Amino acid sequence: MIRRPPRSTLFPYTTLFRSKLEIYRRLARAGSSDEVKELRDELRERFGPPPAEVKTLLDLARIRALGARLGLEHVLIRGQEARITFRAGASPRMAGLTIALEDVQLRAEVRRMVPLSLRLIRLGGEPLAPTLVRALEAVAGAA
């Protein structure tokens, strides 16, 4: 389960109700990180550079899509921390996960081994959501 930003996130970006509704539908249907990237590029072309709230919304959609591919059951992002829990039966490659987390400056603490549950703490660099996207993409690429 991923907590989403408020529904009005796209309001300053586009005031057209139909456009907002269609964008939310496409985000909800996106089955891959690449589909979300394509939507991001289209939005940038139609409306200009996205504000921070829209970038966060797009990052959360990418985390959802990557999480489904990797077997994540829950993702909770709060401040500088994230908690991720894999579904029972999911077997993430720990070596790839460790390298991916170190590359993006996230420290991991194992909260539970079965099913695997991690507490991730941002050590610096970019904001947490895009950092988590990059880590999950690295793990997905290695899978």
C-alpha positions in Angstrom: 0.0 0.0 0.0 1.4 3.4 -1.0 0.1 6.6 0.5 -0.7 9.1 -2.2 -0.4 12.9 -2.2 -3.7 14.9 -1.9 -6.0 14.7 -4.8 -5.4 18.3 -5.7 -1.8 17.6 -6.6 -2.4 18.4 -10.3 -4.5 21.4 -9.7 -1.8 24.1 -10.2 -0.4 22.1 -13.1 -3.7 21.8 -15.1 -7.0 23.4 -14.3 -8.9 21.2 -16.8 -10.9 18.6 -14.9 -11.0 16.1 -17.8 -7.2 16.4 -18.2 -6.6 15.8 -14.5 -9.0 12.8 -14.4 -7.3 11.3 -17.5 -3.9 11.8 -16.0 -4.9 10.1 -12.7 -6.4 7.2 -14.6 -3.3 6.7 -16.7 -1.2 6.8 -13.5 -3.4 4.2 -11.8 -3.2 1.9 -14.9 0.6 2.3 -15.4 2.0 -1.2 -15.1 5.7 -0.3 -15.5 8.1 2.5 -14.6 8.6 3.1 -18.3 4.8 3.9 -18.8 5.1 6.5 -16.0 8.2 8.0 -17.6 6.3 8.3 -20.9 3.4 10.0 -19.1 5.9 12.4 -17.4 7.4 13.3 -20.8 4.0 13.9 -22.2 3.0 16.1 -19.3 6.1 18.1 -19.6 5.4 18.6 -23.3 1.8 19.6 -22.7 2.0 21.7 -19.6 5.7 22.6 -19.1 8.0 21.6 -16.2 6.1 19.8 -13.5 6.0 21.3 -10.0 7.4 19.3 -7.0 4.0 17.8 -6.1 3.6 16.3 -9.6 7.1 14.9 -9.5 6.3 13.2 -6.2 3.1 11.8 -7.6 5.0 10.4 -10.6 7.7 8.9 -8.4 5.0 7.2 -6.2 3.4 5.7 -9.4 6.9 4.4 -10.4 7.4 2.9 -6.9 4.1 1.2 -7.2 4.8 -0.3 -10.6 8.4 -1.4 -9.6 7.1 -2.7 -6.3 4.5 -4.9 -8.0 7.3 -6.3 -10.2 9.6 -7.0 -7.3 7.0 -8.4 -5.0 6.6 -5.5 -2.6 3.4 -5.7 -0.5 3.7 -2.4 1.4 5.7 0.8 1.0 5.5 3.6 3.5 7.4 6.8 3.0 7.6 9.3 5.9 10.1 12.1 6.1 13.6 10.7 5.5 12.6 7.1 6.1 10.8 4.4 4.1 9.6 1.0 5.2 9.2 -1.7 2.6 7.8 -5.1 3.1 7.9 -7.9 0.5 5.1 -10.3 0.0 5.4 -13.7 1.6 7.1 -16.0 -0.9 8.9 -13.1 -2.7 12.6 -13.7 -2.8 14.5 -10.5 -3.4 18.2 -10.9 -4.3 19.9 -9.5 -1.2 23.2 -8.8 -2.9 21.5 -6.7 -5.6 19.4 -5.0 -3.1 22.3 -4.1 -0.9 24.4 -2.7 -3.8 21.4 -0.7 -5.1 20.7 0.8 -1.7 24.4 1.8 -1.1 24.6 3.4 -4.6 21.7 5.8 -3.7 22.8 6.5 -0.2 20.1 4.6 1.7 20.9 2.7 4.9 18.8 -0.4 5.4 17.8 -2.1 8.7 16.2 -5.5 8.5 13.0 -5.3 10.6 11.8 -8.8 9.8 13.3 -11.6 7.7 10.1 -13.5 6.7 8.6 -11.9 4.9 11.4 -9.5 4.4 10.7 -6.0 5.9 13.3 -3.2 5.7 13.5 0.3 7.2 15.4 2.5 4.8 17.0 5.8 6.0 18.1 8.5 3.6 21.7 9.4 4.2 21.9 12.4 1.9 21.6 13.4 -1.7 18.3 13.7 -3.5 14.8 13.4 -1.8 13.7 10.0 -0.7 11.1 9.1 -3.3 13.4 9.5 -6.4 16.2 7.8 -4.4 13.9 4.8 -3.7 12.8 4.8 -7.4 16.5 4.5 -8.5 17.2 1.8 -6.0 14.2 -0.3 -7.0 15.0 0.2 -10.7 18.5 -1.1 -10.1 17.1 -4.1 -8.3 14.6 -4.7 -11.0 17.3 -4.4 -13.7 19.4 -7.0 -11.9 16.5 -9.4 -11.6 
